[in-house]
Amino acid sequence: MLAKTPPMGWNSWNTFAENISEELLMETADAMVETGLRDAGYEYVVIDDCWSLRERGKDGRIVADPAKFPHGMKYLADYIHGKGLKFGMYSCAGTRTCAGYPSSFDHEFEDAKMFAQFGVDFLKYDFCNKPRRADGPNLYHRMGLALKSSGREILFSACNWGSDKVEEWIRSTGAQMYRSTGDITDNFRSMSDIAKSQMNKLAFSAQGCYNDIDMLVVGMHNRGNVATGGMTDDEYLFHFALWCAMQSPLMIGCDIRDMSDATLRTLTHPELIRINQDAEARPLFPLGGGKIGDDFIGFKHLEGNEFLLCFFNFGERERTQEADFFDIGLPVASGKGLALRDIITGGDIGVKSDYMRVPVPGHGFRMYRGKLVDL
Ligand code: GLA
């Protein structure tokens, strides 16, 4: 089964947009291995939009741009596979991709077959330029079946930005992940608006098909295609922790050939990745009656009878947040508490019951992993 846990990898779009090439992809695959990202769980190396010529060839096939990919896609796939990684590509459900390149509308089955021949393991499938008479969900059903009939196991990464109430039907198309929002850009506001918009929809995200709140901007520092101001390293850690708690796929968007130590530490944080990849794949439950403001407290069941309690402060000033254990199903009458460990500092904080008050810095968070114990 694909996507037992949220897929992890790298995608070219956030930093490089149309400036992609065989060389970039090969160097990125090398960097995945050399930096330890592969060993931390990152697996897919994905080319986004702008990889082909502007028109299909005479035989009707999409043609890889020979200036960008002189040895063709099979060569690149073999190289990436040789590094113990998987290869991802991109197409779109409409008549042209978002950047205006040939796209798979009415070519779904032949394109899927071609991707399989290339050795593709992952297809991101966008939603620009859909003919008005075509039904959005139906186009994802088409590509879902086309991939299944392609002769190769290919992870289907749907990207319709949350249109047509995507969470209600996308799992039935065979997709393993689905973009639920518009595009992220590299600043705190964009990142947090995207996350907040999905916090009440996480129950749809589970084993086999995950809510994808977009590629990470961790470590971009205002460089590249989606630069809009950048964030501090602490804010990038907040962003990563949030994506992990919300169980989003983790697709790196920065240039991993040129990362700071802080960026690498964030992207490979073992305890955060362990939460993201938790085998139970239960949704994060927002406390506070579903209202998502600057204070956000979430609770989540983890494998091995463990639990996650997390506090996120989207505001700029420090705020004291209070989790009432009644709201997580642990009233005083239960006689139970939670023995908690801070997953960032590693420190044991003892047993908490009834409630927990935590000062949380502006644009900061606290995350605790724990077990149920008798008081
Ligand atoms: C859309 C997607 C992005 C990216 C671009 C490429 O905007 O949401 O993630 O794939 O298209 O043109």
Residues whose N, C-alpha, C, O or C-beta is under 5 A from the ligand:
A	BS01	GLA	W13 D48 D49 C98 A99 D183
